[in-house]
Amino acid sequence: MDHALQIVLTVVITVVAAFLVSLILQLQKTAQAVQALAESLRVDARQITEDVHQVRLQVDRTAALVERTLEGPATAGLMASSALRGVMGLFGRGAGSLVEGLVTALRIGLDFIRRRRRAAHRKEKNDE
């Protein structure tokens, strides 16, 4: 009986060892696959980050272009409305309203010119 028990115990240990070796080999393959996936994700994340940065720069350039494009007409509209308010005020309140409207229009125009000069000066500094 002792001999049969030893044989059964040996077979059980051999089967368990075979399963453990199989499990270890499978874990090694899984670890390699996870490592390859992590490397792929790292490369993809770098590319995605670069793409997002490029899109943000493009959006910034587009916003600046829209701002520059609309700045002139907006300033002209403000100047015209101030001058018109001054002229309309002349009929209602006298010459003081005209002067006030014209001065406001002049101030808006001068602010516009100053902003343009500052922007050109900053651009020259950045280009150097």
C-alpha positions in Angstrom: 0.0 0.0 0.0 2.8 2.4 0.8 4.2 1.8 -2.7 0.8 2.7 -4.3 0.6 5.9 -2.2 4.0 6.9 -3.3 3.1 6.4 -6.9 -0.1 8.4 -6.6 1.7 11.2 -4.7 4.4 11.3 -7.4 1.8 11.5 -10.2 0.0 14.3 -8.3 3.2 16.3 -7.8 4.2 15.7 -11.4 0.8 17.0 -12.7 0.9 20.0 -10.3 4.4 20.8 -11.5 3.3 20.5 -15.1 0.4 22.9 -14.5 2.7 25.3 -12.6 5.2 25.3 -15.5 2.4 25.9 -18.0 1.0 28.7 -15.8 4.4 30.4 -15.5 4.9 30.2 -19.3 1.5 31.7 -19.9 2.2 34.5 -17.4 5.5 35.2 -19.1 3.7 35.5 -22.5 1.1 37.8 -20.9 3.7 40.0 -19.4 5.5 40.3 -22.7 2.1 41.3 -24.4 1.4 43.8 -21.7 4.9 45.3 -22.1 4.4 45.6 -25.9 1.0 47.2 -25.3 2.5 49.7 -22.9 5.3 50.6 -25.3 2.7 51.1 -28.1 0.6 53.3 -25.9 3.6 55.4 -24.9 4.4 56.0 -28.6 0.7 56.7 -29.3 0.4 59.0 -26.4 3.4 61.0 -27.5 1.9 61.3 -31.0 -1.5 62.3 -29.6 0.1 65.0 -27.4 2.0 66.4 -30.4 -1.2 66.4 -32.5 -3.1 68.2 -29.8 -0.3 70.8 -29.4 -0.3 71.4 -33.2 -4.1 71.8 -33.2 -3.9 74.3 -30.3 -1.3 76.3 -32.1 -3.5 76.3 -35.2 -6.5 77.5 -33.2 -4.4 80.3 -31.6 -3.3 81.4 -35.0 -6.8 81.4 -36.4 -8.2 83.3 -33.4 -5.4 85.9 -33.8 -6.2 86.2 -37.5 -10.0 86.6 -36.8 -9.2 89.2 -34.1 -7.0 91.2 -36.5 -9.5 90.9 -39.3 -12.4 92.1 -37.2 -10.5 94.8 -35.3 -10.6 97.4 -38.1 -14.3 97.2 -38.9 -15.2 97.1 -35.2 -13.1 100.2 -34.6 -14.6 102.0 -37.6 -18.1 101.1 -36.3 -17.3 102.5 -32.9 -15.9 105.7 -34.4 -18.9 106.2 -36.6 -21.4 105.6 -33.8 -19.6 108.1 -31.5 -19.4 110.7 -34.3 -23.1 110.1 -35.1 -24.1 110.4 -31.4 -22.2 113.7 -31.3 -24.0 115.0 -34.4 -27.4 113.8 -33.1 -26.6 115.4 -29.8 -25.9 118.7 -31.6 -29.6 118.8 -32.5 -30.8 117.9 -29.0 -28.3 119.4 -26.6 -26.0 121.7 -28.4 -22.4 121.9 -29.5 -21.0 120.1 -26.4 -22.5 116.8 -27.5 -20.9 117.2 -30.9 -17.5 117.8 -29.4 -17.9 114.9 -27.0 -18.9 112.5 -29.7 -16.0 113.6 -32.0 -13.5 113.4 -29.2 -14.7 109.9 -28.3 -14.4 108.9 -32.0 -10.9 110.4 -32.2 -9.9 108.6 -29.0 -11.1 105.2 -30.3 -9.1 105.8 -33.6 -6.0 106.7 -31.7 -6.3 103.6 -29.4 -6.6 101.5 -32.5 -3.5 103.0 -34.1 -1.5 102.5 -30.8 -2.6 98.9 -30.6 -1.5 98.2 -34.1 1.9 99.8 -33.5 2.4 97.8 -30.3 1.5 94.6 -32.1 3.9 95.4 -34.9 6.7 96.2 -32.5 6.1 92.9 -30.5 6.1 91.0 -33.8 9.5 92.6 -34.8 10.9 91.6 -31.4 9.7 88.0 -31.8 11.2 87.8 -35.3 14.6 88.8 -34.0 
